[in-house]
Amino acid sequence: MTSAQHNVGTSWLAKAGLRPTRQRVTLAALLIGDGQHRHVTAESLFEAAKSQGEAVSLATVYNTLRAFCDVGLVQEVTVDGSKSYFDTNTHDHPHFYWEEDAKLTDAPSEDLVIAQLPDAPDGAEIASVDVVIRLRRKS
């Protein structure tokens, strides 16, 4: 990890009020160090850290991603009710899920129109609407 990536990771954590532990800075730098948004799973982030020679456990990656979610640095997108992706773009936007590759990408939000939502049940309010459009390649 370059010192510039380290600094970006440290600043990102500070902005959210998170203490910059070595593991958090490492994972933050892998997530946003190049300035690009990405969708990762805990496993893919763990493998990326390992390939950079960073000593971090899979449990630490899960806990760190959960902490990043809790402070709004990333958002969790669940596919199939069990597979979680973590997105560094926290603005509301839809996603494409590529079934063959198990890959999540952003979909253009300007093309999405939701005309009406059902009323929330009594005693509840709608917190958010997640849109995941499942894709498969044409045969």
KAVEN-V919850 format. One record per residue. N is the residue number from 1. PSI is psi in whole degrees, -180 to 180 (999 if undefined). OMEGA is omega as a letter, one per 40 degrees, with the letter a starting at -180 (* if undefined). Layout:
N/PSI/OMEGA, N/PSI/OMEGA
This chain:
1/133/i, 2/163/i, 3/-31/i, 4/-44/i, 5/-41/i, 6/-46/a, 7/-40/i, 8/-46/i, 9/-43/i, 10/-44/i, 11/-41/i, 12/-44/i, 13/-43/a, 14/-40/i, 15/-32/a, 16/-1/i, 17/20/i, 18/138/i, 19/131/a, 20/75/i, 21/163/a, 22/-46/a, 23/-42/i, 24/-44/i, 25/-43/i, 26/-50/a, 27/-37/i, 28/-43/i, 29/-39/i, 30/-34/a, 31/-46/a, 32/7/a, 33/-26/i, 34/5/i, 35/3/a, 36/144/i, 37/149/i, 38/161/i, 39/121/a, 40/157/i, 41/165/i, 42/-39/a, 43/-42/a, 44/-36/i, 45/-39/i, 46/-46/i, 47/-39/i, 48/-41/i, 49/-44/i, 50/-42/a, 51/-20/i, 52/2/i, 53/16/a, 54/136/i, 55/100/i, 56/139/a, 57/159/i, 58/-38/i, 59/-40/i, 60/-40/i, 61/-48/i, 62/-48/a, 63/-38/i, 64/-43/i, 65/-38/i, 66/-42/i, 67/-40/i, 68/-39/i, 69/-45/a, 70/-31/a, 71/6/i, 72/16/i, 73/-33/i, 74/161/i, 75/146/i, 76/133/i, 77/119/a, 78/132/i, 79/136/i, 80/18/i, 81/-4/a, 82/-30/a, 83/119/a, 84/134/i, 85/150/i, 86/126/a, 87/128/i, 88/-13/i, 89/104/a, 90/3/i, 91/149/i, 92/124/i, 93/153/i, 94/167/a, 95/151/i, 96/136/i, 97/115/a, 98/104/a, 99/-46/a, 100/-34/a, 101/-7/a, 102/47/a, 103/141/i, 104/131/i, 105/161/i, 106/144/i, 107/152/a, 108/116/a, 109/-26/a, 110/-16/i, 111/-5/a, 112/129/i, 113/120/i, 114/110/a, 115/-36/a, 116/143/i, 117/151/i, 118/154/i, 119/142/i, 120/149/i, 121/159/i, 122/136/i, 123/6/a, 124/158/i, 125/152/i, 126/123/a, 127/-39/i, 128/167/i, 129/122/i, 130/130/i, 131/117/i, 132/117/a, 133/116/a, 134/132/a, 135/149/i, 136/149/a, 137/144/i, 138/144/i, 139/999/*
